[in-house]
Amino acid sequence: ILLVLAFKGCLNARKERNMQDYVRSSTELVDLSKAESRRLFSILQAPSDQNQDVDRENQANTLKIDSATLSDRARNLDVPDQLSKAQDYFVESLDLRRDALSIIAEELPKATAQEARRESTARIADMMRVFDASDVLMRSRFLVELSNALDKENVTATLPSKSSLAFLTDVQWLQP
């Protein structure tokens, strides 16, 4: 009986460690996504100047690549079975952000050009809605599922804050 109890204790400790490792890894990716948000809005808020337009386009393209890498990293996390539902929401949210950043990188050159400005600006505003949707997934689905699964398994871990899960910095960005 002692051997069985010791074995079960080892399995429980392993499960707890795996869940805590997942929370740490996903929180690291949340922090990187938040940094991407800061970079994007810095690019979008920079004064428009023909000399800076190429630099802004290059920064947006770099952001697009970084976001795709981040999404891939999330997809490759080691996910304990108890956290698979939270992981699905997490990956979906990062995929939405990746896709929106890709479209913004594509539209940014047109948004700075006089002839296509209105259409491109509207398209970029549409992508802000996608960021808003990703924020809802992060806060209302990912965080809730993660917290519930940890509580159910009596595992203690430091969860990301709701503010760190937000990509969209201000709802004013939803207006073209």
MARGU-961471 format. One record per atom (N, C-alpha, C): x, y, z; chain. Coordinates in Angstrom, 1 decimal. Layout:
// MARGU-961471
+--------+--------+--------+------+
|   east |  north |     up | unit |
+--------+--------+--------+------+
|      X |      Y |      Z |    A |
...
+--------+--------+--------+------+
This chain:
// MARGU-961471
+--------+--------+--------+------+
|   east |  north |     up | unit |
+--------+--------+--------+------+
|    0.8 |   -1.2 |    0.0 |    A |
|    0.0 |    0.0 |    0.0 |    A |
|    0.9 |    1.3 |    0.0 |    A |
|    1.9 |    1.3 |    0.8 |    A |
|    2.8 |    2.4 |    0.8 |    A |
|    3.5 |    2.7 |   -0.6 |    A |
|    3.8 |    1.6 |   -1.2 |    A |
|    4.4 |    1.8 |   -2.6 |    A |
|    3.4 |    2.4 |   -3.5 |    A |
|    2.1 |    2.0 |   -3.5 |    A |
|    1.1 |    2.6 |   -4.3 |    A |
|    0.9 |    4.0 |   -4.0 |    A |
|    0.8 |    4.4 |   -2.7 |    A |
|    0.6 |    5.8 |   -2.3 |    A |
|    1.8 |    6.7 |   -2.7 |    A |
|    3.0 |    6.1 |   -2.6 |    A |
|    4.2 |    6.9 |   -3.0 |    A |
|    4.2 |    7.1 |   -4.5 |    A |
|    3.8 |    6.1 |   -5.3 |    A |
|    3.7 |    6.2 |   -6.7 |    A |
|    2.7 |    7.2 |   -7.1 |    A |
|    1.5 |    7.2 |   -6.5 |    A |
|    0.4 |    8.1 |   -6.8 |    A |
|    0.9 |    9.5 |   -6.4 |    A |
|    1.6 |    9.7 |   -5.3 |    A |
|    2.1 |   11.0 |   -4.9 |    A |
|    3.1 |   11.6 |   -6.0 |    A |
|    3.9 |   10.7 |   -6.5 |    A |
|    4.9 |   11.1 |   -7.6 |    A |
|    4.1 |   11.6 |   -8.8 |    A |
|    3.1 |   10.8 |   -9.2 |    A |
|    2.3 |   11.2 |  -10.4 |    A |
|    1.6 |   12.5 |  -10.2 |    A |
|    1.0 |   12.7 |   -9.0 |    A |
|    0.3 |   14.0 |   -8.7 |    A |
|    1.3 |   15.2 |   -8.7 |    A |
|    2.5 |   15.0 |   -8.1 |    A |
|    3.5 |   16.1 |   -8.2 |    A |
|    4.0 |   16.4 |   -9.6 |    A |
|    4.1 |   15.3 |  -10.4 |    A |
|    4.5 |   15.5 |  -11.8 |    A |
|    3.4 |   16.3 |  -12.6 |    A |
|    2.1 |   15.9 |  -12.3 |    A |
|    1.0 |   16.6 |  -13.0 |    A |
|    1.0 |   18.1 |  -12.6 |    A |
|    1.2 |   18.3 |  -11.3 |    A |
|    1.2 |   19.7 |  -10.8 |    A |
|    2.3 |   20.5 |  -11.4 |    A |
|    3.5 |   19.9 |  -11.5 |    A |
|    4.7 |   20.6 |  -12.1 |    A |
|    4.4 |   20.9 |  -13.6 |    A |
|    3.8 |   19.9 |  -14.3 |    A |
|    3.5 |   20.1 |  -15.7 |    A |
|    2.5 |   21.2 |  -15.9 |    A |
|    1.5 |   21.3 |  -15.1 |    A |
|    0.5 |   22.4 |  -15.2 |    A |
|    1.2 |   23.7 |  -14.9 |    A |
|    2.0 |   23.8 |  -13.9 |    A |
|    2.7 |   25.0 |  -13.5 |    A |
|    3.6 |   25.5 |  -14.6 |    A |
|    4.3 |   24.5 |  -15.2 |    A |
|    5.2 |   24.8 |  -16.4 |    A |
|    4.4 |   25.4 |  -17.5 |    A |
|    3.3 |   24.8 |  -17.8 |    A |
|    2.4 |   25.3 |  -18.9 |    A |
|    2.0 |   26.8 |  -18.6 |    A |
|    1.6 |   27.1 |  -17.4 |    A |
|    1.2 |   28.4 |  -17.0 |    A |
|    2.4 |   29.4 |  -17.2 |    A |
|    3.6 |   29.0 |  -16.8 |    A |
|    4.7 |   29.8 |  -16.9 |    A |
|    5.0 |   30.1 |  -18.4 |    A |
|    5.0 |   29.0 |  -19.2 |    A |
|    5.3 |   29.1 |  -20.7 |    A |
|    4.2 |   30.0 |  -21.4 |    A |
|    2.9 |   29.8 |  -21.1 |    A |
|    1.9 |   30.5 |  -21.7 |    A |
|    2.0 |   32.0 |  -21.3 |    A |
|    2.3 |   32.2 |  -20.0 |    A |
|    2.4 |   33.6 |  -19.5 |    A |
|    3.6 |   34.3 |  -20.2 |    A |
|    4.6 |   33.6 |  -20.5 |    A |
|    5.8 |   34.2 |  -21.2 |    A |
|    5.3 |   34.6 |  -22.6 |    A |
|    4.5 |   33.8 |  -23.3 |    A |
|    4.0 |   34.1 |  -24.6 |    A |
|    3.0 |   35.3 |  -24.5 |    A |
|    2.2 |   35.3 |  -23.5 |    A |
|    1.3 |   36.5 |  -23.3 |    A |
|    2.1 |   37.8 |  -23.2 |    A |
|    3.2 |   37.7 |  -22.4 |    A |
|    4.0 |   38.9 |  -22.3 |    A |
|    4.6 |   39.3 |  -23.6 |    A |
|    5.0 |   38.4 |  -24.4 |    A |
|    5.6 |   38.7 |  -25.8 |    A |
|    4.5 |   39.2 |  -26.7 |    A |
|    3.3 |   38.7 |  -26.6 |    A |
|    2.2 |   39.3 |  -27.4 |    A |
|    1.9 |   40.7 |  -26.9 |    A |
|    1.9 |   41.0 |  -25.7 |    A |
|    1.7 |   42.3 |  -25.1 |    A |
|    2.8 |   43.3 |  -25.7 |    A |
|    4.0 |   42.8 |  -25.8 |    A |
|    5.1 |   43.6 |  -26.4 |    A |
|    4.9 |   43.9 |  -27.8 |    A |
|    4.3 |   42.9 |  -28.5 |    A |
|    3.9 |   43.1 |  -29.9 |    A |
|    2.9 |   44.2 |  -30.1 |    A |
|    1.9 |   44.2 |  -29.1 |    A |
|    0.9 |   45.2 |  -29.1 |    A |
|    1.5 |   46.6 |  -29.0 |    A |
|    2.4 |   46.7 |  -28.0 |    A |
|    3.1 |   48.0 |  -27.8 |    A |
|    3.8 |   48.5 |  -29.1 |    A |
|    4.5 |   47.5 |  -29.7 |    A |
|    5.3 |   47.9 |  -30.9 |    A |
|    4.3 |   48.3 |  -32.0 |    A |
|    3.2 |   47.6 |  -32.2 |    A |
|    2.3 |   47.9 |  -33.3 |    A |
|    1.7 |   49.3 |  -33.1 |    A |
|    1.2 |   49.6 |  -31.9 |    A |
|    0.6 |   50.9 |  -31.7 |    A |
|    1.6 |   52.0 |  -31.7 |    A |
|    2.8 |   51.7 |  -31.4 |    A |
|    3.9 |   52.7 |  -31.6 |    A |
|    4.1 |   53.0 |  -33.1 |    A |
|    4.1 |   52.0 |  -33.9 |    A |
|    4.2 |   52.2 |  -35.3 |    A |
|    3.0 |   53.0 |  -35.9 |    A |
|    1.8 |   52.6 |  -35.4 |    A |
|    0.6 |   53.3 |  -35.9 |    A |
|    0.5 |   54.8 |  -35.5 |    A |
|    1.1 |   55.1 |  -34.3 |    A |
|    1.0 |   56.4 |  -33.8 |    A |
|    2.1 |   57.3 |  -34.3 |    A |
|    3.1 |   56.7 |  -34.9 |    A |
|    4.2 |   57.6 |  -35.3 |    A |
|    3.7 |   58.5 |  -36.4 |    A |
|    4.3 |   59.8 |  -36.4 |    A |
|    3.9 |   60.7 |  -37.4 |    A |
|    4.2 |   60.2 |  -38.8 |    A |
|    3.2 |   60.5 |  -39.7 |    A |
|    3.4 |   60.0 |  -41.1 |    A |
|    4.4 |   61.0 |  -41.8 |    A |
|    5.4 |   60.4 |  -42.4 |    A |
|    6.4 |   61.1 |  -43.1 |    A |
|    7.0 |   60.1 |  -44.1 |    A |
|    7.1 |   60.6 |  -45.3 |    A |
|    7.6 |   59.8 |  -46.4 |    A |
|    8.9 |   59.1 |  -46.1 |    A |
|    9.8 |   59.8 |  -45.4 |    A |
|   11.1 |   59.2 |  -45.0 |    A |
|   11.0 |   58.1 |  -44.0 |    A |
|    9.9 |   58.1 |  -43.2 |    A |
|    9.7 |   57.1 |  -42.2 |    A |
|    8.8 |   55.9 |  -42.7 |    A |
|    8.1 |   56.1 |  -43.8 |    A |
|    7.1 |   55.1 |  -44.2 |    A |
|    7.8 |   53.8 |  -44.5 |    A |
|    8.9 |   53.7 |  -45.1 |    A |
|    9.6 |   52.5 |  -45.4 |    A |
|   10.0 |   51.8 |  -44.1 |    A |
|   10.5 |   52.6 |  -43.2 |    A |
|   10.9 |   52.0 |  -41.9 |    A |
|    9.7 |   51.5 |  -41.1 |    A |
|    8.5 |   52.2 |  -41.2 |    A |
|    7.3 |   51.7 |  -40.6 |    A |
|    6.8 |   50.4 |  -41.2 |    A |
|    6.9 |   50.3 |  -42.5 |    A |
|    6.6 |   49.1 |  -43.2 |    A |
|    7.4 |   47.9 |  -42.8 |    A |
|    8.7 |   48.2 |  -42.7 |    A |
|    9.7 |   47.1 |  -42.3 |    A |
|    9.4 |   46.7 |  -40.9 |    A |
|    9.1 |   47.6 |  -40.0 |    A |
|    8.8 |   47.3 |  -38.6 |    A |
|    7.5 |   46.4 |  -38.6 |    A |
|    6.5 |   46.8 |  -39.4 |    A |
|    5.2 |   46.0 |  -39.4 |    A |
|    5.5 |   44.6 |  -40.0 |    A |
|    6.3 |   44.5 |  -41.0 |    A |
|    6.6 |   43.2 |  -41.5 |    A |
|    7.4 |   42.3 |  -40.5 |    A |
|    8.3 |   42.9 |  -39.7 |    A |
|    9.0 |   42.2 |  -38.7 |    A |
|    8.0 |   41.7 |  -37.6 |    A |
|    7.0 |   42.6 |  -37.3 |    A |
|    6.0 |   42.3 |  -36.3 |    A |
|    5.2 |   41.1 |  -36.8 |    A |
|    4.8 |   41.1 |  -38.1 |    A |
|    4.1 |   40.0 |  -38.7 |    A |
|    4.8 |   38.7 |  -38.5 |    A |
|    6.1 |   38.7 |  -38.8 |    A |
|    6.9 |   37.5 |  -38.7 |    A |
|    7.0 |   37.0 |  -37.2 |    A |
|    7.2 |   38.0 |  -36.3 |    A |
|    7.3 |   37.7 |  -34.9 |    A |
|    6.0 |   37.1 |  -34.4 |    A |
|    4.9 |   37.6 |  -34.8 |    A |
|    3.6 |   37.1 |  -34.4 |    A |
|    3.3 |   35.7 |  -34.9 |    A |
|    3.8 |   35.4 |  -36.1 |    A |
|    3.6 |   34.0 |  -36.6 |    A |
|    4.5 |   33.1 |  -35.8 |    A |
|    5.7 |   33.5 |  -35.4 |    A |
|    6.5 |   32.7 |  -34.6 |    A |
|    5.9 |   32.4 |  -33.2 |    A |
|    5.3 |   33.5 |  -32.7 |    A |
|    4.7 |   33.4 |  -31.4 |    A |
|    3.5 |   32.4 |  -31.4 |    A |
|    2.7 |   32.4 |  -32.5 |    A |
|    1.6 |   31.5 |  -32.6 |    A |
|    2.1 |   30.1 |  -32.8 |    A |
|    3.2 |   29.9 |  -33.5 |    A |
|    3.8 |   28.6 |  -33.6 |    A |
|    4.3 |   28.0 |  -32.3 |    A |
|    4.9 |   28.9 |  -31.5 |    A |
|    5.4 |   28.5 |  -30.2 |    A |
|    4.3 |   28.1 |  -29.3 |    A |
|    3.2 |   28.8 |  -29.4 |    A |
|    2.0 |   28.4 |  -28.5 |    A |
|    1.5 |   27.1 |  -28.9 |    A |
|    1.4 |   26.8 |  -30.2 |    A |
|    0.9 |   25.6 |  -30.7 |    A |
|    1.8 |   24.4 |  -30.3 |    A |
|    3.1 |   24.7 |  -30.1 |    A |
|    4.1 |   23.6 |  -29.7 |    A |
|    4.3 |   23.5 |  -28.2 |    A |
|    3.5 |   24.2 |  -27.4 |    A |
|    3.7 |   24.0 |  -25.9 |    A |
|    3.3 |   22.6 |  -25.5 |    A |
|    3.9 |   22.2 |  -24.4 |    A |
|    3.6 |   20.9 |  -23.8 |    A |
|    2.4 |   21.1 |  -22.9 |    A |
|    1.2 |   20.6 |  -23.4 |    A |
|    0.0 |   20.9 |  -22.7 |    A |
|   -0.6 |   19.7 |  -22.0 |    A |
|   -0.7 |   19.9 |  -20.6 |    A |
|   -1.3 |   18.8 |  -19.9 |    A |
|   -2.8 |   18.6 |  -20.3 |    A |
|   -3.3 |   17.4 |  -20.3 |    A |
|   -4.6 |   17.1 |  -20.7 |    A |
|   -5.7 |   18.0 |  -20.1 |    A |
|   -5.5 |   18.3 |  -18.8 |    A |
|   -6.4 |   19.1 |  -18.0 |    A |
|   -6.5 |   20.6 |  -18.6 |    A |
|   -5.5 |   21.0 |  -19.3 |    A |
|   -5.5 |   22.4 |  -19.8 |    A |
|   -5.7 |   22.5 |  -21.3 |    A |
|   -6.1 |   21.4 |  -21.9 |    A |
|   -6.2 |   21.4 |  -23.4 |    A |
|   -7.3 |   22.4 |  -23.9 |    A |
|   -8.4 |   22.5 |  -23.2 |    A |
|   -9.4 |   23.5 |  -23.6 |    A |
|   -8.9 |   24.9 |  -23.5 |    A |
|   -8.2 |   25.2 |  -22.4 |    A |
|   -7.6 |   26.6 |  -22.3 |    A |
|   -6.6 |   26.8 |  -23.4 |    A |
|   -5.9 |   25.8 |  -23.7 |    A |
|   -4.9 |   25.9 |  -24.8 |    A |
|   -5.5 |   26.2 |  -26.2 |    A |
|   -6.6 |   25.5 |  -26.4 |    A |
|   -7.3 |   25.8 |  -27.7 |    A |
|   -7.7 |   27.3 |  -27.8 |    A |
|   -8.2 |   27.9 |  -26.7 |    A |
|   -8.6 |   29.3 |  -26.8 |    A |
|   -7.3 |   30.2 |  -26.9 |    A |
|   -6.3 |   29.8 |  -26.2 |    A |
|   -5.0 |   30.5 |  -26.3 |    A |
|   -4.5 |   30.6 |  -27.7 |    A |
|   -4.4 |   29.4 |  -28.3 |    A |
|   -3.9 |   29.4 |  -29.7 |    A |
|   -4.8 |   30.1 |  -30.7 |    A |
|   -6.1 |   30.0 |  -30.5 |    A |
|   -7.0 |   30.7 |  -31.4 |    A |
|   -6.8 |   32.2 |  -31.2 |    A |
|   -6.7 |   32.7 |  -30.0 |    A |
|   -6.5 |   34.1 |  -29.8 |    A |
|   -5.2 |   34.6 |  -30.4 |    A |
|   -4.1 |   33.8 |  -30.3 |    A |
|   -2.8 |   34.2 |  -30.9 |    A |
|   -2.9 |   34.1 |  -32.4 |    A |
|   -3.7 |   33.2 |  -32.9 |    A |
|   -3.8 |   33.1 |  -34.4 |    A |
|   -4.6 |   34.3 |  -34.9 |    A |
|   -5.6 |   34.7 |  -34.2 |    A |
|   -6.4 |   35.9 |  -34.6 |    A |
|   -5.4 |   37.1 |  -34.7 |    A |
|   -4.6 |   37.3 |  -33.7 |    A |
|   -3.6 |   38.4 |  -33.6 |    A |
|   -2.6 |   38.3 |  -34.8 |    A |
|   -2.1 |   37.1 |  -35.0 |    A |
|   -1.2 |   36.9 |  -36.1 |    A |
|   -1.8 |   37.3 |  -37.4 |    A |
|   -3.1 |   36.8 |  -37.7 |    A |
|   -3.7 |   37.1 |  -38.9 |    A |
|   -4.0 |   38.6 |  -39.1 |    A |
|   -4.4 |   39.3 |  -38.0 |    A |
|   -4.6 |   40.7 |  -38.1 |    A |
|   -3.3 |   41.5 |  -38.3 |    A |
|   -2.3 |   41.1 |  -37.7 |    A |
|   -1.0 |   41.8 |  -37.9 |    A |
|   -0.5 |   41.6 |  -39.3 |    A |
|   -0.8 |   40.4 |  -39.9 |    A |
|   -0.4 |   40.2 |  -41.3 |    A |
|   -1.1 |   41.1 |  -42.2 |    A |
|   -2.4 |   41.3 |  -42.0 |    A |
|   -3.2 |   42.2 |  -42.8 |    A |
|   -2.8 |   43.6 |  -42.6 |    A |
|   -2.5 |   44.0 |  -41.4 |    A |
|   -2.1 |   45.4 |  -41.2 |    A |
|   -0.7 |   45.6 |  -41.9 |    A |
|    0.2 |   44.7 |  -41.8 |    A |
|    1.5 |   44.8 |  -42.5 |    A |
|    1.3 |   45.0 |  -44.0 |    A |
|    0.3 |   44.3 |  -44.5 |    A |
|   -0.1 |   44.4 |  -45.9 |    A |
|   -0.7 |   45.7 |  -46.3 |    A |
|   -1.6 |   46.2 |  -45.4 |    A |
|   -2.3 |   47.5 |  -45.7 |    A |
|   -1.6 |   48.7 |  -45.3 |    A |
|   -0.6 |   48.7 |  -44.4 |    A |
|    0.1 |   49.9 |  -44.0 |    A |
|    0.7 |   50.7 |  -45.1 |    A |
|    1.3 |   50.1 |  -46.1 |    A |
|    1.9 |   50.9 |  -47.2 |    A |
|    0.8 |   51.7 |  -47.9 |    A |
|   -0.4 |   51.0 |  -48.1 |    A |
|   -1.5 |   51.7 |  -48.8 |    A |
|   -2.1 |   52.8 |  -48.0 |    A |
|   -2.1 |   52.6 |  -46.6 |    A |
|   -2.7 |   53.6 |  -45.7 |    A |
|   -1.9 |   54.9 |  -45.7 |    A |
|   -0.6 |   54.8 |  -46.0 |    A |
|    0.2 |   56.0 |  -46.1 |    A |
|    0.2 |   56.6 |  -47.5 |    A |
|   -0.2 |   55.9 |  -48.4 |    A |
|   -0.3 |   56.4 |  -49.8 |    A |
|   -1.7 |   57.2 |  -50.0 |    A |
|   -1.6 |   58.3 |  -50.6 |    A |
|   -2.8 |   59.2 |  -50.7 |    A |
|   -4.0 |   58.5 |  -51.4 |    A |
|   -3.8 |   57.8 |  -52.5 |    A |
|   -4.9 |   57.3 |  -53.3 |    A |
|   -5.7 |   56.1 |  -52.7 |    A |
|   -5.1 |   55.3 |  -51.8 |    A |
|   -5.7 |   54.2 |  -51.3 |    A |
|   -6.0 |   54.3 |  -49.8 |    A |
|   -5.8 |   55.5 |  -49.2 |    A |
|   -5.8 |   55.7 |  -47.8 |    A |
|   -7.1 |   55.3 |  -47.1 |    A |
|   -8.2 |   55.7 |  -47.6 |    A |
|   -9.5 |   55.5 |  -47.0 |    A |
|   -9.8 |   54.0 |  -46.8 |    A |
|   -9.6 |   53.2 |  -47.9 |    A |
|   -9.9 |   51.8 |  -47.9 |    A |
|   -9.0 |   51.0 |  -46.9 |    A |
|   -7.7 |   51.4 |  -47.0 |    A |
|   -6.7 |   50.7 |  -46.2 |    A |
|   -6.9 |   51.0 |  -44.7 |    A |
|   -7.2 |   52.3 |  -44.4 |    A |
|   -7.5 |   52.7 |  -43.0 |    A |
|   -8.7 |   52.0 |  -42.5 |    A |
|   -9.7 |   51.8 |  -43.3 |    A |
|  -10.9 |   51.0 |  -42.9 |    A |
|  -10.5 |   49.6 |  -42.6 |    A |
|   -9.7 |   49.0 |  -43.4 |    A |
|   -9.3 |   47.6 |  -43.3 |    A |
|   -8.5 |   47.5 |  -42.0 |    A |
|   -7.6 |   48.4 |  -41.7 |    A |
|   -6.8 |   48.4 |  -40.5 |    A |
|   -7.8 |   48.5 |  -39.3 |    A |
|   -8.8 |   49.3 |  -39.3 |    A |
|   -9.8 |   49.5 |  -38.3 |    A |
|  -10.5 |   48.1 |  -38.1 |    A |
|  -10.8 |   47.5 |  -39.2 |    A |
|  -11.4 |   46.1 |  -39.1 |    A |
|  -10.5 |   45.2 |  -38.3 |    A |
|   -9.2 |   45.3 |  -38.5 |    A |
|   -8.3 |   44.4 |  -37.8 |    A |
|   -8.3 |   44.7 |  -36.3 |    A |
|   -8.6 |   45.9 |  -35.9 |    A |
|   -8.7 |   46.3 |  -34.5 |    A |
|   -9.8 |   45.5 |  -33.9 |    A |
|  -10.9 |   45.3 |  -34.6 |    A |
|  -12.0 |   44.4 |  -34.1 |    A |
|  -11.5 |   43.0 |  -33.9 |    A |
|  -10.7 |   42.5 |  -34.7 |    A |
|  -10.1 |   41.2 |  -34.6 |    A |
|   -9.3 |   41.1 |  -33.3 |    A |
|   -8.5 |   42.2 |  -33.0 |    A |
|   -7.7 |   42.3 |  -31.8 |    A |
|   -8.6 |   42.3 |  -30.6 |    A |
|   -9.7 |   43.0 |  -30.7 |    A |
|  -10.7 |   43.0 |  -29.6 |    A |
|  -11.3 |   41.6 |  -29.4 |    A |
|  -11.6 |   40.9 |  -30.4 |    A |
|  -12.1 |   39.6 |  -30.3 |    A |
|  -11.1 |   38.7 |  -29.6 |    A |
|   -9.8 |   38.8 |  -30.0 |    A |
|   -8.8 |   38.0 |  -29.4 |    A |
|   -8.7 |   38.3 |  -27.9 |    A |
|   -8.9 |   39.6 |  -27.5 |    A |
|   -8.8 |   40.0 |  -26.1 |    A |
|  -10.0 |   39.3 |  -25.4 |    A |
|  -11.1 |   39.3 |  -26.0 |    A |
|  -12.3 |   38.6 |  -25.3 |    A |
|  -12.0 |   37.1 |  -25.1 |    A |
|  -11.4 |   36.5 |  -26.1 |    A |
|  -11.1 |   35.1 |  -26.0 |    A |
|  -10.0 |   34.9 |  -24.9 |    A |
|   -9.1 |   35.7 |  -24.8 |    A |
|   -8.0 |   35.6 |  -23.8 |    A |
|   -8.6 |   35.8 |  -22.4 |    A |
|   -9.4 |   36.8 |  -22.2 |    A |
|   -9.9 |   37.1 |  -20.8 |    A |
|  -11.1 |   36.2 |  -20.5 |    A |
|  -12.0 |   36.0 |  -21.4 |    A |
|  -13.3 |   35.3 |  -21.0 |    A |
|  -13.3 |   33.8 |  -21.3 |    A |
|  -12.3 |   33.3 |  -22.0 |    A |
|  -12.2 |   31.9 |  -22.3 |    A |
|  -10.9 |   31.3 |  -21.8 |    A |
|   -9.8 |   31.7 |  -22.3 |    A |
|   -8.5 |   31.2 |  -21.9 |    A |
|   -8.3 |   31.3 |  -20.4 |    A |
|   -8.3 |   32.5 |  -19.9 |    A |
|   -8.1 |   32.7 |  -18.5 |    A |
|   -9.0 |   32.0 |  -17.6 |    A |
|  -10.3 |   32.0 |  -17.9 |    A |
|  -11.3 |   31.3 |  -17.1 |    A |
|  -11.1 |   29.8 |  -17.2 |    A |
|  -10.9 |   29.2 |  -18.3 |    A |
|  -10.6 |   27.8 |  -18.4 |    A |
|   -9.4 |   27.4 |  -17.7 |    A |
|   -8.3 |   28.2 |  -17.8 |    A |
|   -7.1 |   27.9 |  -17.1 |    A |
|   -7.3 |   27.9 |  -15.6 |    A |
|   -7.9 |   29.0 |  -15.1 |    A |
|   -8.1 |   29.1 |  -13.7 |    A |
|   -9.0 |   27.9 |  -13.2 |    A |
|  -10.1 |   27.6 |  -13.9 |    A |
|  -11.0 |   26.5 |  -13.5 |    A |
|  -10.2 |   25.2 |  -13.4 |    A |
|   -9.4 |   24.9 |  -14.4 |    A |
|   -8.7 |   23.6 |  -14.5 |    A |
|   -7.7 |   23.6 |  -13.3 |    A |
|   -7.0 |   24.6 |  -13.1 |    A |
|   -6.0 |   24.6 |  -12.0 |    A |
|   -6.8 |   24.5 |  -10.6 |    A |
|   -7.9 |   25.1 |  -10.5 |    A |
|   -8.7 |   25.0 |   -9.2 |    A |
|   -9.2 |   23.6 |   -9.1 |    A |
|   -9.6 |   23.0 |  -10.1 |    A |
|  -10.2 |   21.6 |  -10.1 |    A |
|   -9.1 |   20.6 |   -9.7 |    A |
|   -7.8 |   20.9 |  -10.1 |    A |
|   -6.7 |   20.0 |   -9.8 |    A |
|   -6.0 |   20.4 |   -8.5 |    A |
|   -6.5 |   21.5 |   -7.9 |    A |
|   -5.8 |   22.0 |   -6.7 |    A |
|   -4.3 |   22.4 |   -6.9 |    A |
|   -4.1 |   23.0 |   -8.1 |    A |
|   -2.8 |   23.5 |   -8.4 |    A |
|   -2.7 |   25.0 |   -8.3 |    A |
|   -1.6 |   25.4 |   -7.7 |    A |
|   -1.4 |   26.9 |   -7.5 |    A |
|   -0.4 |   27.3 |   -8.5 |    A |
|   -0.8 |   28.4 |   -9.2 |    A |
|    0.2 |   29.0 |  -10.2 |    A |
|   -0.2 |   30.5 |  -10.4 |    A |
|    0.7 |   31.3 |  -10.7 |    A |
|    0.5 |   32.7 |  -11.0 |    A |
|    0.0 |   32.9 |  -12.4 |    A |
|   -1.3 |   33.3 |  -12.5 |    A |
|   -1.9 |   33.5 |  -13.8 |    A |
|   -1.6 |   34.8 |  -14.4 |    A |
|   -1.6 |   35.0 |  -15.7 |    A |
|   -1.4 |   36.3 |  -16.2 |    A |
|   -2.6 |   37.2 |  -15.8 |    A |
|   -2.3 |   38.5 |  -15.7 |    A |
|   -3.3 |   39.5 |  -15.3 |    A |
|   -4.2 |   39.7 |  -16.5 |    A |
|   -5.4 |   40.2 |  -16.2 |    A |
|   -6.4 |   40.5 |  -17.3 |    A |
|   -5.8 |   41.6 |  -18.2 |    A |
|   -5.1 |   42.6 |  -17.6 |    A |
|   -4.5 |   43.7 |  -18.4 |    A |
|   -3.4 |   43.2 |  -19.3 |    A |
|   -2.7 |   42.2 |  -18.9 |    A |
|   -1.6 |   41.7 |  -19.7 |    A |
|   -2.1 |   40.8 |  -20.9 |    A |
|   -3.4 |   40.4 |  -20.8 |    A |
|   -4.0 |   39.6 |  -21.9 |    A |
|   -4.5 |   40.5 |  -23.0 |    A |
|   -4.7 |   41.8 |  -22.7 |    A |
|   -5.3 |   42.7 |  -23.7 |    A |
|   -4.2 |   43.1 |  -24.8 |    A |
|   -4.6 |   43.0 |  -26.0 |    A |
|   -3.8 |   43.5 |  -27.1 |    A |
|   -4.2 |   44.9 |  -27.5 |    A |
|   -5.5 |   45.1 |  -27.7 |    A |
|   -6.0 |   46.4 |  -28.1 |    A |
|   -5.8 |   47.4 |  -26.9 |    A |
|   -5.1 |   48.5 |  -27.2 |    A |
|   -4.8 |   49.4 |  -26.1 |    A |
|   -5.9 |   50.4 |  -25.8 |    A |
|   -6.7 |   50.7 |  -26.8 |    A |
|   -7.8 |   51.7 |  -26.6 |    A |
|   -8.9 |   51.4 |  -27.6 |    A |
|  -10.1 |   51.4 |  -27.2 |    A |
|  -11.2 |   51.2 |  -28.1 |    A |
|  -11.3 |   52.2 |  -29.2 |    A |
|  -10.7 |   53.4 |  -29.0 |    A |
|  -10.7 |   54.4 |  -30.1 |    A |
|  -10.1 |   53.9 |  -31.4 |    A |
|   -9.3 |   52.9 |  -31.3 |    A |
|   -8.7 |   52.3 |  -32.5 |    A |
|   -9.7 |   51.6 |  -33.3 |    A |
|  -10.9 |   51.3 |  -32.8 |    A |
|  -11.9 |   50.6 |  -33.6 |    A |
|  -12.6 |   51.5 |  -34.6 |    A |
|  -12.3 |   52.8 |  -34.5 |    A |
|  -12.9 |   53.8 |  -35.4 |    A |
|  -11.8 |   54.1 |  -36.5 |    A |
|  -12.3 |   54.0 |  -37.8 |    A |
|  -11.3 |   54.3 |  -38.9 |    A |
|  -10.9 |   55.8 |  -38.9 |    A |
+--------+--------+--------+------+
